[in-house]
Amino acid sequence: MNNNSEEVEFTIFDTETTGLRPQAGDRIIEIAAIRIRGNIRKAVFHSLVNPQRRNSEAAFLVNKITDEMLLYAPLAGEVLPKFLDFIRGSHICSYNAVFDLDFLNKELMLLGRKLPEKVVALDILTMARRLLPSLERYSLLFVAGKLGIESQQEHRALSDVELALKVFNRLKDMMRPKGITDLNSFINLFSVNPEILNELENQKIAQIQQALDLGFKLRIKYLARRDAAVSQREVIPEQVLKEKNRNYLIGHCCLRNERRSFRLDGILHLEII
């Protein structure tokens, strides 16, 4: 997982739905995706999906998708297997990934299918929050505007993917001067996969414990949450503390010459010295 992020393929995707609650019976009515490698577009996927139920009035007011538009659209059983083929071998991303993944996983469960094992899912909304920590809100259109991207948001799957892709690329460009270009850092910072994140945190905890056992210092590369600045620090570790479901490295920071705490999910690289 140390590939350069420019050398792997990402699929940016989006869904439109009949409502906000898949567990209450809301369904996907449109899905779209763009597959990229670096700045090169590899392929585009788009389809309406017949949900076999009416679109809600609230959803229609947002996406303007009528029941008549969906009447002869293919069913999820036809569309989603093609979508799984489309994303195979790529890392999937969306803006507010938890929402889209909840719907996607529910639809796949109804078909007796699931996402490929160990597929990496990244959240562009989390990217925005971590790299632009001082914004007053984080809607896709607002973030795009703050990044200098002029666009109208149509709340249709393909147009939202186009906008999310522009935001993704602009945020990725912001990471390059910070030295954040490897896929492992992308996953550490922006993944919504609990299993992968737990594995990464456990690896860091094991390294910290080894340093404690040996009486050695740590060198860390750290992304601060307050201002998204990246710094290199040497730390004399004292303990790993869990607080409010977050793990922290507690230790003496040689750079600041004071006792500091560092969120483990902000540590991009860690080595014993």
Phi and psi restraints in degrees (value plus and minus 20) as a CYANA .aco file:
   2 ASN   PHI    -125.5   -85.5
   2 ASN   PSI      -1.3    38.7
   3 ASN   PHI     -82.5   -42.5
   3 ASN   PSI     128.6   168.6
   4 ASN   PHI     -84.8   -44.8
   4 ASN   PSI     115.9   155.9
   5 SER   PHI     -82.9   -42.9
   5 SER   PSI     -40.3    -0.3
   6 GLU   PHI     -98.7   -58.7
   6 GLU   PSI     -31.8     8.2
   7 GLU   PHI    -125.0   -85.0
   7 GLU   PSI     -16.9    23.1
   8 VAL   PHI    -135.7   -95.7
   8 VAL   PSI     143.9   183.9
   9 GLU   PHI    -122.1   -82.1
   9 GLU   PSI     115.2   155.2
  10 PHE   PHI    -135.0   -95.0
  10 PHE   PSI     125.4   165.4
  11 THR   PHI    -137.1   -97.1
  11 THR   PSI      92.7   132.7
  12 ILE   PHI    -107.1   -67.1
  12 ILE   PSI     105.6   145.6
  13 PHE   PHI    -154.9  -114.9
  13 PHE   PSI     143.8   183.8
  14 ASP   PHI    -172.1  -132.1
  14 ASP   PSI     132.7   172.7
  15 THR   PHI    -146.0  -106.0
  15 THR   PSI     130.7   170.7
  16 GLU   PHI    -133.1   -93.1
  16 GLU   PSI     124.6   164.6
  17 THR   PHI    -157.0  -117.0
  17 THR   PSI     147.5   187.5
  18 THR   PHI     -97.1   -57.1
  18 THR   PSI     -30.6     9.4
  19 GLY   PHI    -197.8  -157.8
  19 GLY   PSI    -179.2  -139.2
  20 LEU   PHI    -129.1   -89.1
  20 LEU   PSI     -23.1    16.9
  21 ARG   PHI    -148.2  -108.2
  21 ARG   PSI      74.8   114.8
  22 PRO   PHI     -82.2   -42.2
  22 PRO   PSI     -52.8   -12.8
  23 GLN   PHI     -91.4   -51.4
  23 GLN   PSI     -35.6     4.4
  24 ALA   PHI    -118.1   -78.1
  24 ALA   PSI     -12.7    27.3
  25 GLY   PHI      86.2   126.2
  25 GLY   PSI     -21.0    19.0
  26 ASP   PHI     -87.4   -47.4
  26 ASP   PSI     128.7   168.7
  27 ARG   PHI    -149.8  -109.8
  27 ARG   PSI     140.8   180.8
  28 ILE   PHI     -94.3   -54.3
  28 ILE   PSI     114.5   154.5
  29 ILE   PHI    -139.2   -99.2
  29 ILE   PSI     -28.5    11.5
  30 GLU   PHI    -179.0  -139.0
  30 GLU   PSI     121.0   161.0
  31 ILE   PHI    -161.4  -121.4
  31 ILE   PSI     119.4   159.4
  32 ALA   PHI    -165.4  -125.4
  32 ALA   PSI     135.5   175.5
  33 ALA   PHI    -177.4  -137.4
  33 ALA   PSI     129.9   169.9
  34 ILE   PHI    -147.0  -107.0
  34 ILE   PSI     107.5   147.5
  35 ARG   PHI    -120.3   -80.3
  35 ARG   PSI     111.3   151.3
  36 ILE   PHI    -152.1  -112.1
  36 ILE   PSI     138.7   178.7
  37 ARG   PHI    -158.1  -118.1
  37 ARG   PSI      96.8   136.8
  38 GLY   PHI      41.5    81.5
  38 GLY   PSI    -147.1  -107.1
  39 ASN   PHI    -120.6   -80.6
  39 ASN   PSI      -7.3    32.7
  40 ILE   PHI    -120.4   -80.4
  40 ILE   PSI     106.1   146.1
  41 ARG   PHI     -99.0   -59.0
  41 ARG   PSI     107.4   147.4
  42 LYS   PHI    -115.5   -75.5
  42 LYS   PSI     -59.0   -19.0
  43 ALA   PHI    -188.1  -148.1
  43 ALA   PSI     141.5   181.5
  44 VAL   PHI    -148.1  -108.1
  44 VAL   PSI     120.3   160.3
  45 PHE   PHI    -147.2  -107.2
  45 PHE   PSI     116.8   156.8
  46 HIS   PHI    -178.1  -138.1
  46 HIS   PSI     117.0   157.0
  47 SER   PHI    -181.0  -141.0
  47 SER   PSI     121.0   161.0
  48 LEU   PHI     -92.6   -52.6
  48 LEU   PSI     138.9   178.9
  49 VAL   PHI    -155.5  -115.5
  49 VAL   PSI     105.3   145.3
  50 ASN   PHI     -93.0   -53.0
  50 ASN   PSI      94.2   134.2
  51 PRO   PHI    -104.3   -64.3
  51 PRO   PSI     -23.2    16.8
  52 GLN   PHI      38.4    78.4
  52 GLN   PSI      11.3    51.3
  53 ARG   PHI    -180.3  -140.3
  53 ARG   PSI     148.5   188.5
  54 ARG   PHI     -96.9   -56.9
  54 ARG   PSI     126.7   166.7
  55 ASN   PHI     -91.7   -51.7
  55 ASN   PSI     121.4   161.4
  56 SER   PHI     -94.6   -54.6
  56 SER   PSI     136.1   176.1
  57 GLU   PHI     -82.8   -42.8
  57 GLU   PSI     -60.3   -20.3
  58 ALA   PHI     -82.6   -42.6
  58 ALA   PSI     -61.8   -21.8
  59 ALA   PHI     -87.6   -47.6
  59 ALA   PSI     -60.4   -20.4
  60 PHE   PHI     -80.4   -40.4
  60 PHE   PSI     -58.3   -18.3
  61 LEU   PHI     -83.3   -43.3
  61 LEU   PSI     -44.2    -4.2
  62 VAL   PHI    -110.2   -70.2
  62 VAL   PSI     -73.0   -33.0
  63 ASN   PHI    -118.6   -78.6
  63 ASN   PSI     -31.4     8.6
  64 LYS   PHI      39.0    79.0
  64 LYS   PSI       6.1    46.1
  65 ILE   PHI    -112.2   -72.2
  65 ILE   PSI      99.9   139.9
  66 THR   PHI    -111.5   -71.5
  66 THR   PSI     140.6   180.6
  67 ASP   PHI     -82.2   -42.2
  67 ASP   PSI     -52.6   -12.6
  68 GLU   PHI     -85.4   -45.4
  68 GLU   PSI     -56.6   -16.6
  69 MET   PHI     -84.5   -44.5
  69 MET   PSI     -48.4    -8.4
  70 LEU   PHI    -113.7   -73.7
  70 LEU   PSI     -32.3     7.7
  71 LEU   PHI     -75.9   -35.9
  71 LEU   PSI     -64.6   -24.6
  72 TYR   PHI    -127.8   -87.8
  72 TYR   PSI      -5.3    34.7
  73 ALA   PHI     -92.1   -52.1
  73 ALA   PSI     133.4   173.4
  74 PRO   PHI     -86.7   -46.7
  74 PRO   PSI     133.7   173.7
  75 LEU   PHI     -96.5   -56.5
  75 LEU   PSI     144.0   184.0
  76 ALA   PHI     -77.0   -37.0
  76 ALA   PSI     -55.1   -15.1
  77 GLY   PHI     -82.6   -42.6
  77 GLY   PSI     -41.8    -1.8
  78 GLU   PHI    -113.4   -73.4
  78 GLU   PSI     -58.5   -18.5
  79 VAL   PHI     -98.1   -58.1
  79 VAL   PSI     -67.0   -27.0
  80 LEU   PHI     -89.3   -49.3
  80 LEU   PSI     -55.7   -15.7
  81 PRO   PHI     -80.2   -40.2
  81 PRO   PSI     -54.8   -14.8
  82 LYS   PHI     -87.9   -47.9
  82 LYS   PSI     -56.7   -16.7
  83 PHE   PHI     -85.4   -45.4
  83 PHE   PSI     -61.0   -21.0
  84 LEU   PHI     -81.3   -41.3
  84 LEU   PSI     -59.9   -19.9
  85 ASP   PHI     -83.3   -43.3
  85 ASP   PSI     -58.3   -18.3
  86 PHE   PHI     -85.1   -45.1
  86 PHE   PSI     -59.4   -19.4
  87 ILE   PHI    -108.3   -68.3
  87 ILE   PSI     -28.2    11.8
  88 ARG   PHI     -75.7   -35.7
  88 ARG   PSI     110.2   150.2
  89 GLY   PHI      64.2   104.2
  89 GLY   PSI     -16.3    23.7
  90 SER   PHI    -137.6   -97.6
  90 SER   PSI     150.3   190.3
  91 HIS   PHI    -122.3   -82.3
  91 HIS   PSI     110.0   150.0
  92 ILE   PHI    -114.4   -74.4
  92 ILE   PSI     124.0   164.0
  93 CYS   PHI    -158.5  -118.5
  93 CYS   PSI     127.2   167.2
  94 SER   PHI    -174.3  -134.3
  94 SER   PSI     147.2   187.2
  95 TYR   PHI    -110.3   -70.3
  95 TYR   PSI      94.0   134.0
  96 ASN   PHI      49.7    89.7
  96 ASN   PSI      43.6    83.6
  97 ALA   PHI     -81.8   -41.8
  97 ALA   PSI     -53.6   -13.6
  98 VAL   PHI     -79.3   -39.3
  98 VAL   PSI     -61.3   -21.3
  99 PHE   PHI     -81.7   -41.7
  99 PHE   PSI     -72.5   -32.5
 100 ASP   PHI     -84.5   -44.5
 100 ASP   PSI     -58.8   -18.8
 101 LEU   PHI     -89.6   -49.6
 101 LEU   PSI     -54.5   -14.5
 102 ASP   PHI     -79.2   -39.2
 102 ASP   PSI     -65.7   -25.7
 103 PHE   PHI     -87.7   -47.7
 103 PHE   PSI     -64.7   -24.7
 104 LEU   PHI     -82.1   -42.1
 104 LEU   PSI     -65.1   -25.1
 105 ASN   PHI     -85.7   -45.7
 105 ASN   PSI     -56.6   -16.6
 106 LYS   PHI     -86.4   -46.4
 106 LYS   PSI     -64.0   -24.0
 107 GLU   PHI     -82.3   -42.3
 107 GLU   PSI     -62.3   -22.3
 108 LEU   PHI     -86.1   -46.1
 108 LEU   PSI     -57.9   -17.9
 109 MET   PHI     -81.7   -41.7
 109 MET   PSI     -60.2   -20.2
 110 LEU   PHI     -82.9   -42.9
 110 LEU   PSI     -45.5    -5.5
 111 LEU   PHI    -113.9   -73.9
 111 LEU   PSI     -19.9    20.1
 112 GLY   PHI      51.7    91.7
 112 GLY   PSI       6.0    46.0
 113 ARG   PHI    -140.9  -100.9
 113 ARG   PSI     153.0   193.0
 114 LYS   PHI    -175.6  -135.6
 114 LYS   PSI     147.0   187.0
 115 LEU   PHI     -83.0   -43.0
 115 LEU   PSI     133.8   173.8
 116 PRO   PHI     -75.8   -35.8
 116 PRO   PSI     125.6   165.6
 117 GLU   PHI     -79.3   -39.3
 117 GLU   PSI     119.1   159.1
 118 LYS   PHI      40.9    80.9
 118 LYS   PSI       1.6    41.6
 119 VAL   PHI     -84.1   -44.1
 119 VAL   PSI     114.4   154.4
 120 VAL   PHI    -110.1   -70.1
 120 VAL   PSI     106.2   146.2
 121 ALA   PHI    -136.0   -96.0
 121 ALA   PSI     104.9   144.9
 122 LEU   PHI    -134.1   -94.1
 122 LEU   PSI     129.4   169.4
 123 ASP   PHI    -131.8   -91.8
 123 ASP   PSI      96.3   136.3
 124 ILE   PHI     -90.0   -50.0
 124 ILE   PSI     -49.1    -9.1
 125 LEU   PHI     -82.2   -42.2
 125 LEU   PSI     -62.8   -22.8
 126 THR   PHI     -83.7   -43.7
 126 THR   PSI     -58.4   -18.4
 127 MET   PHI     -75.5   -35.5
 127 MET   PSI     -68.5   -28.5
 128 ALA   PHI     -81.8   -41.8
 128 ALA   PSI     -63.6   -23.6
 129 ARG   PHI     -85.7   -45.7
 129 ARG   PSI     -55.5   -15.5
 130 ARG   PHI    -102.1   -62.1
 130 ARG   PSI     -51.3   -11.3
 131 LEU   PHI    -114.9   -74.9
 131 LEU   PSI     -39.0     1.0
 132 LEU   PHI    -147.1  -107.1
 132 LEU   PSI      46.3    86.3
 133 PRO   PHI     -90.6   -50.6
 133 PRO   PSI     -31.0     9.0
 134 SER   PHI    -122.6   -82.6
 134 SER   PSI     -13.8    26.2
 135 LEU   PHI     -88.4   -48.4
 135 LEU   PSI     128.2   168.2
 136 GLU   PHI     -99.9   -59.9
 136 GLU   PSI     -41.3    -1.3
 137 ARG   PHI    -174.1  -134.1
 137 ARG   PSI     149.5   189.5
 138 TYR   PHI    -155.5  -115.5
 138 TYR   PSI      12.0    52.0
 139 SER   PHI     -84.3   -44.3
 139 SER   PSI     134.1   174.1
 140 LEU   PHI     -77.5   -37.5
 140 LEU   PSI     -66.5   -26.5
 141 LEU   PHI     -85.7   -45.7
 141 LEU   PSI     -59.3   -19.3
 142 PHE   PHI     -86.2   -46.2
 142 PHE   PSI     -65.2   -25.2
 143 VAL   PHI     -82.2   -42.2
 143 VAL   PSI     -62.9   -22.9
 144 ALA   PHI     -77.3   -37.3
 144 ALA   PSI     -64.9   -24.9
 145 GLY   PHI     -81.2   -41.2
 145 GLY   PSI     -61.6   -21.6
 146 LYS   PHI     -85.3   -45.3
 146 LYS   PSI     -45.7    -5.7
 147 LEU   PHI    -109.8   -69.8
 147 LEU   PSI     -15.9    24.1
 148 GLY   PHI      61.0   101.0
 148 GLY   PSI       0.5    40.5
 149 ILE   PHI    -117.4   -77.4
 149 ILE   PSI      95.2   135.2
 150 GLU   PHI    -107.9   -67.9
 150 GLU   PSI     101.7   141.7
 151 SER   PHI    -184.1  -144.1
 151 SER   PSI     137.7   177.7
 152 GLN   PHI    -126.1   -86.1
 152 GLN   PSI     118.0   158.0
 153 GLN   PHI    -116.8   -76.8
 153 GLN   PSI      97.4   137.4
 154 GLU   PHI    -110.9   -70.9
 154 GLU   PSI     -30.3     9.7
 155 HIS   PHI      37.4    77.4
 155 HIS   PSI      17.4    57.4
 156 ARG   PHI    -136.1   -96.1
 156 ARG   PSI     128.1   168.1
 157 ALA   PHI     -77.2   -37.2
 157 ALA   PSI     -68.5   -28.5
 158 LEU   PHI     -89.9   -49.9
 158 LEU   PSI     -61.5   -21.5
 159 SER   PHI     -86.4   -46.4
 159 SER   PSI     -55.1   -15.1
 160 ASP   PHI     -89.9   -49.9
 160 ASP   PSI     -54.1   -14.1
 161 VAL   PHI     -83.6   -43.6
 161 VAL   PSI     -62.9   -22.9
 162 GLU   PHI     -78.2   -38.2
 162 GLU   PSI     -64.2   -24.2
 163 LEU   PHI     -89.6   -49.6
 163 LEU   PSI     -63.1   -23.1
 164 ALA   PHI     -81.9   -41.9
 164 ALA   PSI     -56.4   -16.4
 165 LEU   PHI     -84.5   -44.5
 165 LEU   PSI     -62.1   -22.1
 166 LYS   PHI     -82.3   -42.3
 166 LYS   PSI     -62.1   -22.1
 167 VAL   PHI     -84.5   -44.5
 167 VAL   PSI     -65.1   -25.1
 168 PHE   PHI     -76.4   -36.4
 168 PHE   PSI     -67.7   -27.7
 169 ASN   PHI     -85.9   -45.9
 169 ASN   PSI     -59.7   -19.7
 170 ARG   PHI     -86.4   -46.4
 170 ARG   PSI     -61.6   -21.6
 171 LEU   PHI     -86.4   -46.4
 171 LEU   PSI     -58.4   -18.4
 172 LYS   PHI     -82.7   -42.7
 172 LYS   PSI     -58.5   -18.5
 173 ASP   PHI     -82.7   -42.7
 173 ASP   PSI     -55.1   -15.1
 174 MET   PHI     -86.9   -46.9
 174 MET   PSI     -47.2    -7.2
 175 MET   PHI     -98.3   -58.3
 175 MET   PSI     -45.9    -5.9
 176 ARG   PHI     -80.3   -40.3
 176 ARG   PSI     -67.9   -27.9
 177 PRO   PHI     -84.3   -44.3
 177 PRO   PSI     -40.0     0.0
 178 LYS   PHI    -102.8   -62.8
 178 LYS   PSI     -24.6    15.4
 179 GLY   PHI      58.5    98.5
 179 GLY   PSI       0.3    40.3
 180 ILE   PHI    -122.7   -82.7
 180 ILE   PSI      72.0   112.0
 181 THR   PHI    -148.4  -108.4
 181 THR   PSI     -29.7    10.3
 182 ASP   PHI    -109.8   -69.8
 182 ASP   PSI     127.8   167.8
 183 LEU   PHI     -81.0   -41.0
 183 LEU   PSI     -55.0   -15.0
 184 ASN   PHI     -79.4   -39.4
 184 ASN   PSI     -60.4   -20.4
 185 SER   PHI     -88.4   -48.4
 185 SER   PSI     -59.5   -19.5
 186 PHE   PHI     -75.2   -35.2
 186 PHE   PSI     -67.8   -27.8
 187 ILE   PHI     -86.1   -46.1
 187 ILE   PSI     -64.8   -24.8
 188 ASN   PHI     -77.8   -37.8
 188 ASN   PSI     -60.4   -20.4
 189 LEU   PHI    -107.3   -67.3
 189 LEU   PSI     -55.3   -15.3
 190 PHE   PHI    -144.5  -104.5
 190 PHE   PSI     -20.1    19.9
 191 SER   PHI     -92.8   -52.8
 191 SER   PSI     130.8   170.8
 192 VAL   PHI    -133.7   -93.7
 192 VAL   PSI      -4.0    36.0
 193 ASN   PHI    -107.0   -67.0
 193 ASN   PSI      86.1   126.1
 194 PRO   PHI     -77.8   -37.8
 194 PRO   PSI     -59.7   -19.7
 195 GLU   PHI     -85.0   -45.0
 195 GLU   PSI     -63.6   -23.6
 196 ILE   PHI     -86.3   -46.3
 196 ILE   PSI     -64.1   -24.1
 197 LEU   PHI     -83.6   -43.6
 197 LEU   PSI     -61.2   -21.2
 198 ASN   PHI     -82.8   -42.8
 198 ASN   PSI     -60.2   -20.2
 199 GLU   PHI     -83.3   -43.3
 199 GLU   PSI     -63.6   -23.6
 200 LEU   PHI     -84.0   -44.0
 200 LEU   PSI     -62.8   -22.8
 201 GLU   PHI     -85.5   -45.5
 201 GLU   PSI     -60.2   -20.2
 202 ASN   PHI     -84.3   -44.3
 202 ASN   PSI     -56.1   -16.1
 203 GLN   PHI     -83.5   -43.5
 203 GLN   PSI     -62.1   -22.1
 204 LYS   PHI     -85.4   -45.4
 204 LYS   PSI     -63.3   -23.3
 205 ILE   PHI     -81.0   -41.0
 205 ILE   PSI     -59.5   -19.5
 206 ALA   PHI     -84.3   -44.3
 206 ALA   PSI     -60.7   -20.7
 207 GLN   PHI     -86.3   -46.3
 207 GLN   PSI     -61.0   -21.0
 208 ILE   PHI     -83.7   -43.7
 208 ILE   PSI     -62.6   -22.6
 209 GLN   PHI     -83.8   -43.8
 209 GLN   PSI     -57.9   -17.9
 210 GLN   PHI     -82.7   -42.7
 210 GLN   PSI     -62.9   -22.9
 211 ALA   PHI     -82.8   -42.8
 211 ALA   PSI     -60.6   -20.6
 212 LEU   PHI     -82.5   -42.5
 212 LEU   PSI     -63.4   -23.4
 213 ASP   PHI     -84.2   -44.2
 213 ASP   PSI     -56.0   -16.0
 214 LEU   PHI    -109.5   -69.5
 214 LEU   PSI     -33.6     6.4
 215 GLY   PHI      55.3    95.3
 215 GLY   PSI       8.9    48.9
 216 PHE   PHI    -121.5   -81.5
 216 PHE   PSI     143.9   183.9
 217 LYS   PHI    -107.7   -67.7
 217 LYS   PSI     148.1   188.1
 218 LEU   PHI    -139.3   -99.3
 218 LEU   PSI     123.8   163.8
 219 ARG   PHI    -128.9   -88.9
 219 ARG   PSI     105.1   145.1
 220 ILE   PHI    -145.5  -105.5
 220 ILE   PSI     131.1   171.1
 221 LYS   PHI    -129.3   -89.3
 221 LYS   PSI     101.8   141.8
 222 TYR   PHI    -148.6  -108.6
 222 TYR   PSI     113.5   153.5
 223 LEU   PHI    -120.0   -80.0
 223 LEU   PSI      93.5   133.5
 224 ALA   PHI     -94.7   -54.7
 224 ALA   PSI     120.3   160.3
 225 ARG   PHI     -97.7   -57.7
 225 ARG   PSI     -47.8    -7.8
 226 ARG   PHI     -88.7   -48.7
 226 ARG   PSI     -62.9   -22.9
 227 ASP   PHI    -153.0  -113.0
 227 ASP   PSI     -12.1    27.9
 228 ALA   PHI      41.0    81.0
 228 ALA   PSI       2.6    42.6
 229 ALA   PHI    -100.1   -60.1
 229 ALA   PSI     124.1   164.1
 230 VAL   PHI    -126.7   -86.7
 230 VAL   PSI     112.5   152.5
 231 SER   PHI    -157.6  -117.6
 231 SER   PSI     135.1   175.1
 232 GLN   PHI    -120.8   -80.8
 232 GLN   PSI     111.2   151.2
 233 ARG   PHI    -157.9  -117.9
 233 ARG   PSI     130.1   170.1
 234 GLU   PHI    -127.0   -87.0
 234 GLU   PSI     111.4   151.4
 235 VAL   PHI    -149.6  -109.6
 235 VAL   PSI     113.8   153.8
 236 ILE   PHI    -111.0   -71.0
 236 ILE   PSI      86.4   126.4
 237 PRO   PHI     -91.6   -51.6
 237 PRO   PSI     125.5   165.5
 238 GLU   PHI    -135.7   -95.7
 238 GLU   PSI     -63.0   -23.0
 239 GLN   PHI    -189.1  -149.1
 239 GLN   PSI     145.9   185.9
 240 VAL   PHI    -125.9   -85.9
 240 VAL   PSI     104.9   144.9
 241 LEU   PHI    -135.8   -95.8
 241 LEU   PSI     112.2   152.2
 242 LYS   PHI    -122.2   -82.2
 242 LYS   PSI     106.1   146.1
 243 GLU   PHI    -164.2  -124.2
 243 GLU   PSI     104.3   144.3
 244 LYS   PHI      31.8    71.8
 244 LYS   PSI      27.8    67.8
 245 ASN   PHI      43.8    83.8
 245 ASN   PSI      -1.8    38.2
 246 ARG   PHI    -138.4   -98.4
 246 ARG   PSI     120.5   160.5
 247 ASN   PHI    -117.7   -77.7
 247 ASN   PSI     115.8   155.8
 248 TYR   PHI    -145.8  -105.8
 248 TYR   PSI     120.1   160.1
 249 LEU   PHI    -108.4   -68.4
 249 LEU   PSI     102.1   142.1
 250 ILE   PHI    -126.2   -86.2
 250 ILE   PSI     110.2   150.2
 251 GLY   PHI    -195.9  -155.9
 251 GLY   PSI     158.2   198.2
 252 HIS   PHI    -108.1   -68.1
 252 HIS   PSI      97.8   137.8
 253 CYS   PHI    -105.0   -65.0
 253 CYS   PSI      96.9   136.9
 254 CYS   PHI     -89.7   -49.7
 254 CYS   PSI     -48.2    -8.2
 255 LEU   PHI     -85.6   -45.6
 255 LEU   PSI     -64.1   -24.1
 256 ARG   PHI    -115.7   -75.7
 256 ARG   PSI     -30.7     9.3
 257 ASN   PHI      34.7    74.7
 257 ASN   PSI      27.9    67.9
 258 GLU   PHI    -177.0  -137.0
 258 GLU   PSI     142.5   182.5
 259 ARG   PHI     -94.2   -54.2
 259 ARG   PSI     107.7   147.7
 260 ARG   PHI    -154.4  -114.4
 260 ARG   PSI     142.9   182.9
 261 SER   PHI    -139.1   -99.1
 261 SER   PSI     123.1   163.1
 262 PHE   PHI    -150.8  -110.8
 262 PHE   PSI     102.3   142.3
 263 ARG   PHI     -84.4   -44.4
 263 ARG   PSI     113.1   153.1
 264 LEU   PHI     -82.8   -42.8
 264 LEU   PSI     -52.4   -12.4
 265 ASP   PHI     -95.8   -55.8
 265 ASP   PSI     -24.4    15.6
 266 GLY   PHI    -117.7   -77.7
 266 GLY   PSI     -27.0    13.0
 267 ILE   PHI    -103.9   -63.9
 267 ILE   PSI      92.6   132.6
 268 LEU   PHI    -105.2   -65.2
 268 LEU   PSI     -50.0   -10.0
 269 HIS   PHI    -170.5  -130.5
 269 HIS   PSI     123.6   163.6
 270 LEU   PHI    -164.0  -124.0
 270 LEU   PSI     111.9   151.9
 271 GLU   PHI    -164.8  -124.8
 271 GLU   PSI     130.6   170.6
 272 ILE   PHI    -105.4   -65.4
 272 ILE   PSI     112.5   152.5
